[in-house]
Amino acid sequence: MSQMRGPLPKGFEPFEIQRMPKHVAIIMDGNGRWAKQRGKMRTTGHRAGMERMVNIVRVSSDIGVDVLTLYAFSTENWKRPRPEVDALFSLLVEYIRKEIDELHKNRVKLVVMGDYHKLPPTAVMEVQRGMEMTKNNTGMILNIALNYGSRAEILRAVQHIADRVAKGELAREDIEETTIQNELYTAELPEPDLLIRTSGEQRLSNFMLWQLAYTEFVFTDQHWPDFTNEVYWACIKEYMSRDRRFGAVGGR
């Protein structure tokens, strides 16, 4: 696990740090509903959500999380009104421009999963700049899902494997789980230990369907802009209270 750089969260004992999740994945949900409850535009909710994202990235790095995966833009999000989609990409560009220097200083490595090359050119350029700047960093990995859909990811993996079989590079009987895993965007990352979804929804929404097979799920009622550090600690504490069996008999 990455070295803890910040203070121990309130309510945590030193011995518990070893049981903290190494890979946390978050479905950041509820920006629009948060804004609607306050009589504001959905774009205002997305900006508040970005500010919360900035904080959670910093906190995750400080407490020693190895990998933080954030579901930022799905393949289905293109169906939203064009002004909202444009606003989301503008916020992405703003986030990278404002935060990349601090991420780099804190040794955070930015990676992206998804077909991000289909984003607007400015967004693609900033994403590539951020990844290039931080590619040799050895701290927390910040994995942002952009234009990502798990079914499309699995289809892409199967197509790559089929191409290898057709070329005679791989025999059908040699295809294993690891063969598929190695073709996923997350090939070089550990599978998530903890998935958090905000805003009270209890579904995966086409997110990391393969990788979440043995992940612990925690659902919170708070909309993403209201996802405070205290709520984050509570999610982590809930994770640490569980007995992860991976299909075997419990150990506790």
C-alpha positions in Angstrom: 0.0 0.0 0.0 1.1 3.6 -0.7 2.6 5.3 2.3 0.2 7.3 4.3 1.0 11.0 4.0 -1.8 12.6 6.0 -3.1 12.3 9.5 -5.0 9.2 10.6 -8.7 9.6 10.0 -10.7 10.2 13.2 -11.9 6.9 14.6 -9.2 4.8 13.0 -6.7 2.8 15.0 -3.1 2.4 13.6 -3.4 -1.3 13.3 -6.5 -0.9 11.0 -4.4 0.8 8.3 -3.2 -2.5 7.0 -6.9 -3.5 6.3 -7.7 -0.4 4.3 -8.7 -1.0 0.7 -5.9 -0.7 -1.8 -8.1 0.0 -4.8 -11.3 2.2 -4.3 -13.7 2.7 -7.2 -16.4 5.3 -7.0 -19.5 5.9 -9.1 -20.0 9.6 -8.5 -23.7 9.9 -8.8 -26.3 12.6 -7.9 -24.9 15.9 -9.2 -28.0 16.7 -11.1 -30.4 15.8 -8.3 -28.2 17.8 -5.8 -28.7 20.9 -8.1 -32.4 20.3 -8.6 -33.0 20.2 -4.9 -31.5 23.6 -4.6 -33.2 25.1 -7.6 -30.0 25.3 -9.6 -28.8 24.3 -13.0 -27.5 20.8 -13.5 -24.1 22.3 -14.5 -23.9 23.9 -11.1 -24.2 20.4 -9.6 -21.5 19.1 -11.9 -19.1 21.9 -10.7 -19.9 21.1 -7.1 -19.2 17.5 -8.0 -15.8 18.4 -9.4 -14.9 20.3 -6.3 -15.8 17.2 -4.3 -13.7 15.1 -6.6 -10.7 17.3 -6.0 -11.0 16.8 -2.3 -11.5 13.0 -2.5 -8.5 12.6 -4.7 -6.3 14.5 -2.2 -7.7 12.6 0.7 -7.3 9.2 -1.0 -3.7 10.0 -1.8 -3.1 11.2 1.8 -4.4 8.1 3.5 -2.4 5.7 1.3 -4.9 4.4 -1.2 -3.0 2.7 -4.1 -5.6 3.1 -6.8 -8.6 5.4 -7.0 -10.9 4.8 -10.0 -13.6 7.4 -10.7 -16.5 7.0 -13.1 -16.5 10.4 -14.8 -18.2 9.9 -18.2 -19.9 6.8 -19.5 -20.6 5.8 -23.1 -24.3 6.4 -22.2 -23.6 10.0 -21.1 -23.5 11.1 -24.7 -27.3 10.9 -24.6 -27.5 13.9 -22.3 -28.3 17.4 -23.7 -25.4 18.7 -25.7 -24.9 21.8 -23.4 -24.6 19.5 -20.4 -22.1 17.2 -22.2 -20.0 20.3 -23.3 -20.0 21.5 -19.7 -18.8 18.2 -18.4 -15.8 18.2 -20.8 -15.1 21.9 -19.9 -14.9 20.8 -16.2 -12.6 17.9 -17.1 -10.2 20.3 -18.9 -10.4 22.8 -16.0 -9.7 20.0 -13.5 -6.6 18.8 -15.2 -5.3 22.3 -15.9 -5.8 23.4 -12.2 -4.8 20.1 -10.5 -2.1 18.4 -12.6 0.8 20.3 -10.9 -0.4 19.3 -7.5 -1.0 15.7 -8.5 2.5 15.6 -10.0 4.0 17.1 -6.8 2.2 14.4 -4.8 3.5 11.7 -7.1 0.0 10.8 -8.3 0.0 9.0 -11.7 -3.0 9.8 -13.9 -4.3 7.1 -16.2 -7.5 6.8 -18.2 -9.7 3.9 -19.1 -12.2 4.1 -21.9 -12.2 5.3 -25.5 -11.1 8.9 -24.5 -9.9 9.7 -28.0 -13.5 10.3 -29.0 -13.7 13.3 -26.6 -13.4 16.9 -27.9 -9.8 17.7 -29.0 -9.0 20.0 -26.2 -10.1 17.4 -23.6 -8.0 14.7 -25.4 -5.0 17.0 -25.4 -5.3 17.8 -21.7 -5.8 14.1 -20.8 -2.7 13.1 -22.8 -0.7 16.0 -21.3 -1.6 14.9 -17.8 -0.8 11.3 -18.4 2.5 12.2 -20.0 3.5 14.5 -17.1 2.8 11.9 -14.4 3.6 8.7 -16.2 6.7 8.0 -14.0 5.1 8.9 -10.7 5.1 6.1 -8.0 2.3 7.3 -5.7 -1.4 6.7 -6.0 -2.8 5.9 -9.4 -5.8 8.1 -10.3 -7.7 6.1 -12.9 -10.5 8.2 -14.5 -13.1 6.4 -16.6 -13.9 8.6 -19.7 -16.2 7.5 -22.5 -16.2 4.1 -20.6 -18.7 1.3 -20.8 -17.9 -2.1 -19.4 -19.7 -4.1 -22.1 -17.8 -2.2 -24.8 -14.6 -2.9 -22.8 -15.3 -6.6 -22.7 -16.3 -6.7 -26.4 -13.1 -4.9 -27.3 -11.1 -7.5 -25.3 -12.9 -10.4 -27.0 -12.3 -8.9 -30.4 -8.6 -8.5 -29.7 -8.4 -12.1 -28.6 -10.3 -13.3 -31.7 -7.9 -11.4 -33.9 -5.0 -13.2 -32.2 -6.6 -16.6 -32.7 -7.3 -15.8 -36.4 -3.6 -14.9 -36.9 -2.5 -18.1 -35.3 -0.9 -16.2 -32.3 -3.2 -17.9 -29.8 -4.9 -21.3 -29.6 -8.5 -21.4 -28.6 -7.8 -23.9 -25.8 -5.2 -21.5 -24.3 -7.7 -18.8 -23.7 -8.1 -18.3 -19.9 -9.5 -15.6 -17.6 -6.1 -13.9 -17.5 -6.2 -13.8 -21.3 -9.3 -11.6 -21.1 -8.0 -9.6 -18.1 -4.9 -8.7 -20.0 -7.0 -7.1 -22.7 -9.0 -4.9 -20.4 -8.2 -1.2 -19.7 -7.2 -2.3 -16.2 -4.7 -5.0 -17.2 -2.0 -3.4 -15.1 -4.2 -2.5 -12.1 -5.4 -4.7 -9.2 -9.1 -5.3 -9.0 -11.1 -2.9 -6.8 -11.5 -3.9 -3.2 -14.2 -1.4 -2.5 -16.9 0.1 -4.8 -18.8 3.2 -3.5 -21.9 4.5 -5.2 -23.5 7.7 -4.0 -27.0 9.1 -4.3 -28.8 6.0 -3.1 -28.7 4.1 -6.3 -27.9 0.4 -6.1 -26.8 -0.6 -9.6 -23.5 -0.8 -11.5 -24.6 1.2 -14.6 -22.2 -0.7 -16.9 -19.2 -0.1 -14.7 -16.3 -2.5 -14.4 -18.6 -5.6 -14.7 -15.6 -8.0 -15.0 -13.4 -6.4 -12.4 -16.0 -6.1 -9.6 -16.6 -9.9 -9.3 -15.3 -10.0 -5.7 -15.4 -6.3 -4.8 -17.3 -5.1 -1.6 -20.1 -2.7 -2.4 -21.1 0.2 -0.2 -24.0 2.5 -1.2 -24.6 5.9 0.4 -27.6 8.1 0.2 -25.6 11.3 -0.1 -25.4 12.9 -3.5 -21.9 13.2 -4.7 -21.4 16.9 -3.9 -22.3 16.0 -0.3 -19.9 13.1 -0.1 -17.8 14.5 2.8 -14.6 13.0 4.3 -16.7 11.7 7.2 -18.9 9.7 4.8 -15.8 8.4 3.0 -14.3 7.3 6.3 -17.6 5.5 7.1 -17.5 3.7 3.8 -14.0 2.5 4.4 -14.8 1.5 8.0 -17.8 -0.6 6.6 -15.4 -2.2 4.1 -12.9 -3.1 6.9 -15.7 -4.7 9.0 -16.5 -7.2 6.3 -15.1 -10.7 5.9 -14.0 -11.0 2.3 -14.3 -14.7 1.3 -13.7 -14.8 -2.4 -16.1 -17.8 -2.6 -14.4 -19.6 0.3 -15.5 -20.2 3.9 -15.2 -17.1 6.1 -12.1 -16.6 8.1 -13.6 -14.7 11.0 
